[in-house]
Amino acid sequence: MSNTTDEPNAGAPRIYTAQEIADILQINIRKVRENAKTRKWPSLDLGQRSIRFTEQHLQAILSLSETPPPSPPSLRRRTRRPSI
């Protein structure tokens, strides 16, 4: 019995185009290309005009873009100055 499937790329990592990443993140494709070109975001450079992203790249992009929650307000009470 062989381990074949109906999918031709079974076992191969999922590869996204710049347009797919833009659609997933709901941003302009120019921003995706700019961030990949300036190395702000990880990507696969497959030639002069071919940028691709793996699932791991997408996870890293999401992690890089995450901002920490705001710190809670200080609970320290101000003391009153004694009146003179």
GICORNOR-V797439 format. One record per helix or strand. SS is the DSSP state (h for helix, s for strand). FROM is the first residue (numbers start at 0). LEN is the number of residues. If there is no record, write none. Layout:
ss=SS from=FROM len=LEN
ss=SS from=FROM len=LEN
This chain:
ss=s from=14 len=3
ss=h from=17 len=8
ss=h from=28 len=9
ss=s from=43 len=2
ss=s from=50 len=4
ss=h from=54 len=11
